[in-house]
């Protein structure tokens, strides 16, 4: 295990990199689908508001999968764990945006 973390080479390297790539891509896809649902579903957009849609867009824009390389020498483990750690952040933000109470001033303007 330690040798896998220090340098990515050997028989299982290609499979480990491929698995990391699929995990990072799935995490990015889930984040993007969450943003698109908030943007395109009118009931969600009204509930979340444009500021919430903007926050979800920023989550999509700054997703770790767009910044970490899978070929840095650790078989993509850094990108894998960062992408997996980012999912609870996006889910928590989405739940917070759905459950928060909007102020009367902002609901009157809508």
VENQUI-V667076 format. One record per residue. N is the residue number from 1. RES is the residue in one letter. D_CENTER is the distance of its C-alpha to the mean C-alpha in Angstrom with 2 decimals. Layout:
N_RES_D_CENTER + N_RES_D_CENTER
This chain:
1_X_26.75 + 2_X_27.47 + 3_X_28.58 + 4_X_25.33 + 5_X_23.43 + 6_X_26.02 + 7_X_26.36 + 8_X_24.94 + 9_X_28.04 + 10_X_30.17 + 11_X_30.10 + 12_X_26.66 + 13_X_24.82 + 14_X_24.02 + 15_X_22.81 + 16_X_20.58 + 17_X_19.05 + 18_X_18.64 + 19_X_16.98 + 20_X_14.50 + 21_X_13.86 + 22_X_13.40 + 23_X_10.96 + 24_X_8.73 + 25_X_9.40 + 26_X_8.82 + 27_X_5.27 + 28_X_4.95 + 29_X_7.55 + 30_X_6.48 + 31_X_4.14 + 32_X_7.33 + 33_X_9.66 + 34_X_8.97 + 35_X_9.79 + 36_X_12.63 + 37_X_13.98 + 38_X_14.28 + 39_X_15.93 + 40_X_18.21 + 41_X_19.33 + 42_X_22.09 + 43_X_22.27 + 44_X_18.63 + 45_X_19.07 + 46_X_22.30 + 47_X_20.96 + 48_X_17.90 + 49_X_19.75 + 50_X_19.00 + 51_X_17.82 + 52_X_15.06 + 53_X_14.16 + 54_X_14.24 + 55_X_11.96 + 56_X_9.24 + 57_X_10.24 + 58_X_9.97 + 59_X_6.34 + 60_X_6.13 + 61_X_9.05 + 62_X_8.28 + 63_X_5.24 + 64_X_7.39 + 65_X_7.95 + 66_X_9.91 + 67_X_11.98 + 68_X_12.90 + 69_X_15.57 + 70_X_16.30 + 71_X_19.97 + 72_X_20.55 + 73_X_22.78 + 74_X_20.79 + 75_X_19.87 + 76_X_16.19 + 77_X_15.95 + 78_X_14.49 + 79_X_11.57 + 80_X_11.34 + 81_X_11.52 + 82_X_9.23 + 83_X_6.31 + 84_X_7.91 + 85_X_8.47 + 86_X_5.16 + 87_X_5.02 + 88_X_8.35 + 89_X_7.73 + 90_X_5.96 + 91_X_8.68 + 92_X_11.20 + 93_X_10.91 + 94_X_11.33 + 95_X_14.22 + 96_X_15.66 + 97_X_15.83 + 98_X_17.47 + 99_X_19.89 + 100_X_20.99 + 101_X_24.41 + 102_X_24.86 + 103_X_27.95 + 104_X_31.09 + 105_X_31.27 + 106_X_27.97 + 107_X_28.81 + 108_X_32.25 + 109_X_30.98 + 110_X_28.76
